[in-house]
Amino acid sequence: MGLNEKRLIQQIATEDQAQAQQALNEGLGAPLEFVIDVASFPENAEVLACYQNYRAYGPLLVAKVLASIASDAMGRDAIRAKISKVVFRNSARAAENPGDKGVELRDGVLTVTCSFYGYSDRLFGEEDLKSLIEAML
């Protein structure tokens, strides 16, 4: 892994993590733990470049969608009742091993998985992600 990849992973672990946590807390009006699974980002220049290019479909989108769901009392109550932690994960290992996208709610942990492998077909759009999460609440 080169220095550029190390810097990008560090940025995900610090800046992106902090921005997503702040956006989620502000959107919900209350703290809710948000974790970016930094270990899910491989030391692969192509995957990290894709994340940089499609960053808007990453952790901040998850925070934005949850804030949208929490725009009324019923949504906030549903989130508080069912979600105790949010985890964002990347499934791509390389362009040849892209992984997939998914959403899971288990034992209070909402896990959103996206694939930053070079194209955007394995990333969620805002409405798609919102619909999936709302169906779990």
Secondary structure, DSSP 8 states (H G I E B T S, - for coil): --HHHHHHHHHIIIIIHHHHHHHHHHHHTS--EEEE-GGGS-S-HHHHHHHHHTGGGSHHHHHHHHHHHTTSHHHHHHHHHH-SEEEEEE--SBTTB----EEEEETTEEEEEE--SSSSTTS--HHHHHHHHHHH-
